[in-house]
């Protein structure tokens, strides 16, 4: 019975999948955040017809992109021309043949796009979507983790802004004792724990070497991150609320500081429905690091545009891709652009606005150049295991120290399911 229900569900999803147009129309799958950028392309290029299909962009590791492409592969039709995904690990599967069907993703650096154009990306931006020297996608934006703090509140309380993870924990102790209710971050979403804390903390819990997946939640760096989270959850300076949930928003005025991605600039601080910060209060500072660690940080998403190898309109796809990642008028749709000229325009605009205090451009640029290379990009996300094991575990009062072994095992189980050798 379950198999019948699954077959019916897949069939229903396939019927909603757009069929590749033969009249030159580009079918584009993108999330709501990228919709204005796609609409800007439509306005700038009226000669190219676009069929925009808005979906979730595979957010939260939903797997929408892979599922729908798998259905199109089975049907032998229904592939889109361009897809946006919030997941940087999609290249791991989109670059491979599946059940005799050619890889979905078009190779972009072997004549499809000009080499000169590709050189315009920020150094390292295309590394997550490069497999065996072949580039399979274009990063939309970079999402390095930096440290955001409210300088007005810190000055009022008489505290210095932390520069290390150890200082961050110590600040939490001071807040808990002297200003209860004020807090320093959140781990209520499935992305914060893995990417903001473990990746930034050089914890080797998500690594790939060839076709081998490795995870070590007992490594000293992993244990330091787990201890940090447990300590700050216990003193209530790290909330289990979602960044975009009603509880977090209701308490946003008591947020003193938070480690987080470059896209927090718009999604949190300049968002009337979230922190809605006052101009001049918040500082974007360089990433926190361990006192004895490397000057590195993590990365939270960023998103990638993929071109279909099945497209009947390659010239239209090329025009779309070049515009969507490099046009300076739409720079910042989702955060710090991955294309350098667009990034420069966005950074200059933010600096001139005066909304953020301190050296906004310097802090973001430092973070973008400091993403730790020890993280992997396999064909699955740590978010699903976090949501399955950690989120309910923490809500039930358990600690990261108690849950980390189960989290590691769940990630290894997922790695085996998709074909990795587990060490």
Secondary structure by P-SEA (a helix, b strand, c coil): caaaaaaaaaaaaaaaccccccccbbbbbbcccaaaaaaaaaaaccccccccccccccccccaaaaaaaaaaaaaccccccbbbbcccccccccccccccccccccccccccccccccccccccccccccccccccccccbbbbbbbbbcaaaaaaacccccccaaaaaaaaaaaaaccccccccccccccccccccccccccccccccccbbbbbcccaaaaaaaaaaaaaaaaccccccccccaaaaaaccccccccccccccccccccccccccccccccccccccccccccccccccbbbbbbbcccccaaaaaaaaaaacccccccccccccccaaaaaaaaaaaaaacccccaaaaaaaaaaaccccccccccccaaaaaaaccaaaaaacccccccaaaaaaaaaaaaaaaccccc
